[in-house]
């Protein structure tokens, strides 16, 4: 039976939503074929169980999204490209950090991208999906169970966590606890770095999904330059910027990964509260 989801976090129950993949019709071979094709363009080969896990996540996302705003993208074909393929762009970059002891944190997970795709595509020990919105965390719990079922015994431990990034970064279980922090969110790089770097253990890495428009006043090189002081202040070192076009020309034009190594521990003052983050470091 589906979960009763309230209109607000404290309001009355409104809608019954699916708690398992069995309650939602499959998206069909067209979706999984598209995902497999995008993966091949990125130099990735996905097994049937991995494709099944990615499909069931998308299936549940679209079902829940009819009632809860998880994404503005509502077409399965667009989900396959703009959510799944975009998430997969980090697989080859992170392959060297994967392993049974590796922990990945998806900061501001929302609908579960990139965290659940990376849980399916990479050999990881644990994946944490962090979000502060209760309804989104309830979706992530449902989707995580479905993804785990599809992957079978060879799967990471996946947990959905409700917390604000600032609070989690100052908590013992969150601070400098993850090998990789993945951030696929609409925020400035400086904001992403201050919130994300305190969650990365020394020797680990923060990966931020960004878009570059050289014609814009907020071109990525300007954004990176603005973030350099906070990168250094939080113990980071810019590793590089990787354009998707360099691996798969034409697949996701303008999409890039910004990779930042954690070279020393973050001072206890970071991350600061929102008002302080608006000040110059």
C-alpha positions as CSV (number, residue, x, y, z in Angstrom):
1,X,0.0,0.0,0.0
2,X,1.3,3.5,-0.9
3,X,2.4,6.1,1.7
4,X,0.1,8.9,2.7
5,X,2.0,12.1,1.9
6,X,0.9,15.3,3.7
7,X,0.4,18.7,2.0
8,X,3.2,20.0,4.2
9,X,5.6,18.5,6.6
10,X,3.1,19.0,9.4
11,X,-0.2,19.0,7.5
12,X,-2.9,16.4,6.9
13,X,-2.4,13.4,4.6
14,X,-3.2,14.2,1.0
15,X,-2.1,11.5,-1.5
16,X,-1.2,7.9,-1.5
17,X,2.1,7.4,-3.3
18,X,3.9,4.2,-4.4
19,X,6.3,2.6,-1.9
20,X,7.6,0.0,-4.3
21,X,8.4,-0.5,-8.0
22,X,5.7,-3.0,-8.3
23,X,3.1,-0.3,-7.9
24,X,4.3,1.7,-11.0
25,X,4.4,0.5,-14.6
26,X,7.9,0.1,-16.1
27,X,9.2,2.9,-18.4
28,X,10.0,0.3,-21.1
29,X,12.9,-0.7,-23.2
30,X,13.2,2.7,-24.8
31,X,14.3,4.2,-21.5
32,X,16.9,1.6,-20.6
33,X,18.2,1.5,-24.2
34,X,18.7,5.2,-24.1
35,X,20.5,5.0,-20.8
36,X,22.7,2.2,-22.0
37,X,23.5,4.3,-25.2
38,X,24.4,7.4,-23.2
39,X,26.6,5.3,-20.9
40,X,28.5,3.9,-23.9
41,X,29.1,7.4,-25.2
42,X,30.7,8.1,-21.8
43,X,32.8,5.0,-22.0
44,X,30.7,3.1,-19.4
45,X,29.3,-0.4,-19.7
46,X,26.3,-1.0,-17.5
47,X,25.0,-4.5,-16.6
48,X,21.3,-5.5,-16.7
49,X,20.9,-5.1,-12.9
50,X,22.5,-1.7,-13.0
51,X,20.1,-0.6,-15.7
52,X,17.2,-2.0,-13.8
53,X,18.2,0.0,-10.7
54,X,18.4,3.2,-12.7
55,X,15.1,2.5,-14.4
56,X,13.2,1.8,-11.2
57,X,14.5,5.0,-9.6
58,X,13.3,7.0,-12.6
59,X,10.0,5.2,-12.6
60,X,9.3,6.1,-9.0
61,X,10.6,9.7,-9.4
62,X,8.1,10.3,-12.2
63,X,5.3,8.8,-10.2
64,X,6.0,10.8,-7.1
65,X,6.7,13.9,-9.1
66,X,3.1,14.1,-10.1
67,X,2.3,15.1,-6.5
68,X,5.6,16.3,-5.0
69,X,7.9,18.7,-6.8
70,X,11.1,16.6,-7.1
71,X,12.1,17.8,-10.6
72,X,11.0,20.1,-13.4
73,X,11.8,17.4,-15.9
74,X,8.7,15.2,-16.4
75,X,9.4,13.3,-19.6
76,X,11.2,9.9,-19.4
77,X,13.4,10.7,-22.4
78,X,14.5,13.9,-20.8
79,X,15.1,12.2,-17.4
80,X,17.3,9.7,-19.2
81,X,19.5,12.4,-20.7
82,X,19.4,15.3,-18.3
83,X,19.3,13.4,-15.0
84,X,20.7,9.9,-15.6
85,X,23.4,10.6,-18.3
86,X,24.4,13.8,-16.5
87,X,24.9,11.8,-13.3
88,X,26.9,9.2,-15.1
89,X,29.4,11.8,-16.3
90,X,31.2,11.4,-13.0
91,X,31.6,7.6,-13.1
92,X,34.9,7.4,-14.9
93,X,36.3,10.4,-12.9
94,X,35.4,8.7,-9.6
95,X,36.3,5.1,-10.5
96,X,39.7,5.4,-8.8
97,X,38.0,6.3,-5.5
98,X,35.5,3.5,-5.5
99,X,35.7,0.4,-3.4
100,X,34.1,-1.5,-0.6
101,X,35.2,1.0,2.0
102,X,34.3,4.1,-0.1
103,X,31.6,6.4,1.2
104,X,29.8,8.9,-1.1
105,X,27.6,11.7,0.1
106,X,25.1,13.3,-2.3
107,X,24.6,16.8,-0.9
108,X,21.1,18.2,-1.5
109,X,20.0,15.0,-3.1
110,X,16.4,16.0,-3.9
111,X,15.2,13.4,-6.4
112,X,18.3,11.2,-5.9
113,X,20.5,12.4,-8.7
114,X,23.4,11.8,-8.9
115,X,23.5,9.7,-5.7
116,X,21.4,6.7,-6.7
117,X,22.8,6.5,-10.2
118,X,26.3,6.5,-8.8
119,X,25.2,3.8,-6.2
120,X,24.1,1.7,-9.2
121,X,27.1,2.4,-11.4
122,X,30.1,2.4,-9.0
123,X,31.3,-0.2,-6.5
124,X,30.9,1.7,-3.3
125,X,30.6,0.7,0.3
126,X,28.0,3.3,1.3
127,X,26.0,6.1,-0.2
128,X,24.3,8.9,1.8
129,X,21.6,11.0,0.3
130,X,21.3,14.3,2.3
131,X,18.3,16.6,2.0
132,X,16.6,19.0,4.5
133,X,13.0,18.5,3.1
134,X,11.0,15.8,4.7
135,X,8.9,14.8,1.7
136,X,12.0,14.5,-0.5
137,X,13.7,12.3,2.1
138,X,10.7,10.1,2.2
139,X,10.9,9.7,-1.5
140,X,14.6,8.9,-1.3
141,X,13.9,6.2,1.3
142,X,11.5,4.5,-1.1
143,X,13.7,4.9,-4.1
144,X,16.8,3.6,-2.2
145,X,15.0,0.4,-1.2
146,X,13.9,-0.2,-4.8
147,X,17.4,0.5,-6.2
148,X,18.9,-1.9,-3.6
149,X,16.4,-4.6,-4.5
150,X,17.3,-4.2,-8.2
151,X,21.0,-4.4,-7.5
152,X,20.8,-7.5,-5.4
153,X,23.5,-8.6,-3.0
154,X,26.3,-6.6,-4.8
155,X,25.1,-3.2,-3.6
156,X,26.2,-0.4,-1.3
157,X,24.5,0.5,1.9
158,X,22.2,3.5,0.9
159,X,20.7,5.8,3.5
160,X,18.5,8.9,3.2
161,X,19.3,11.5,5.8
162,X,17.2,14.5,6.7
163,X,19.4,17.4,7.8
164,X,20.6,20.8,6.8
165,X,24.1,20.7,5.3
166,X,25.4,23.2,7.9
167,X,24.2,21.0,10.8
168,X,25.4,17.7,9.3
169,X,28.9,19.2,8.6
170,X,29.2,20.0,12.3
171,X,27.9,16.6,13.4
172,X,30.3,13.8,14.3
173,X,28.7,11.4,11.8
174,X,29.0,13.9,8.9
175,X,32.1,15.9,9.4
176,X,35.0,14.8,7.2
177,X,33.3,11.3,6.9
178,X,33.0,10.8,3.1
179,X,35.6,10.0,0.5
180,X,33.5,11.8,-2.1
181,X,30.9,14.5,-1.8
182,X,28.8,15.0,-5.0
183,X,26.9,18.2,-5.5
184,X,24.5,18.6,-8.4
185,X,22.7,21.7,-7.3
186,X,22.0,25.2,-8.5
187,X,24.3,27.2,-6.3
188,X,27.5,29.2,-6.7
189,X,30.7,27.2,-6.6
190,X,31.7,29.2,-3.5
191,X,28.5,28.1,-1.7
192,X,29.0,24.5,-2.8
193,X,32.6,24.5,-1.6
194,X,31.8,25.9,1.9
195,X,29.0,23.5,2.5
196,X,30.6,20.5,0.9
197,X,34.3,20.5,1.8
198,X,33.9,20.1,5.6
199,X,32.0,16.8,4.8
200,X,35.0,15.4,2.7
201,X,37.7,13.5,4.5
202,X,41.3,14.5,4.0
203,X,42.5,12.7,0.8
204,X,39.0,12.7,-0.6
205,X,37.3,14.8,-3.2
206,X,34.3,17.2,-3.8
207,X,32.7,16.9,-7.3
208,X,30.4,19.7,-8.4
209,X,28.2,19.6,-11.5
210,X,28.3,22.9,-13.3
211,X,27.4,24.5,-16.7
212,X,29.7,26.8,-18.5
213,X,28.6,29.6,-20.8
214,X,31.6,31.7,-21.9
215,X,29.3,34.5,-23.1
216,X,27.7,34.9,-19.6
217,X,28.8,37.4,-17.0
218,X,28.8,34.4,-14.7
219,X,31.0,32.3,-16.9
220,X,32.6,29.3,-15.0
221,X,36.1,30.8,-15.0
222,X,34.7,33.8,-13.2
223,X,32.9,31.6,-10.7
224,X,36.0,29.5,-10.0
225,X,38.1,32.6,-9.5
226,X,35.5,33.9,-7.0
227,X,35.6,30.6,-5.1
228,X,39.4,30.2,-4.9
229,X,39.7,31.8,-1.4
230,X,37.1,29.5,0.1
231,X,38.6,26.5,-1.6
232,X,41.8,27.2,0.2
233,X,40.2,28.2,3.4
234,X,38.3,24.9,3.7
235,X,41.3,22.7,3.0
236,X,40.8,22.2,-0.7
237,X,42.8,22.4,-3.9
238,X,41.3,22.7,-7.3
239,X,42.1,19.5,-9.2
240,X,40.6,20.4,-12.5
241,X,37.5,21.1,-14.7
242,X,36.4,18.3,-17.0
243,X,34.0,19.1,-19.8
244,X,31.6,16.3,-20.9
245,X,32.3,17.3,-24.5
246,X,35.9,16.1,-24.1
247,X,34.5,12.5,-23.5
248,X,31.2,12.5,-25.4
249,X,31.0,15.4,-27.9
250,X,27.5,16.8,-28.3
251,X,26.0,14.7,-25.5
252,X,25.6,17.4,-22.9
253,X,27.0,20.7,-24.3
254,X,28.3,23.1,-21.6
255,X,28.1,20.5,-18.8
256,X,31.3,20.2,-16.7
257,X,32.6,18.6,-13.5
258,X,34.6,20.7,-11.1
259,X,36.8,18.5,-9.0
260,X,38.4,19.7,-5.8
261,X,40.8,17.6,-3.7
262,X,40.7,17.7,0.1
263,X,44.4,18.3,1.1
264,X,44.0,19.3,4.8
265,X,41.3,19.4,7.5
266,X,38.6,22.1,7.3
267,X,38.8,24.6,10.2
268,X,36.0,24.1,12.7
269,X,34.4,27.5,11.8
270,X,33.3,26.1,8.4
271,X,30.6,26.0,7.1
272,X,29.4,29.3,8.4
273,X,25.8,30.3,8.7
274,X,24.2,31.8,5.6
275,X,24.7,35.5,6.7
276,X,28.4,34.9,7.2
277,X,28.8,33.0,4.0
278,X,27.7,36.2,2.1
279,X,30.8,37.9,3.5
280,X,34.2,37.9,2.0
281,X,36.4,35.0,3.5
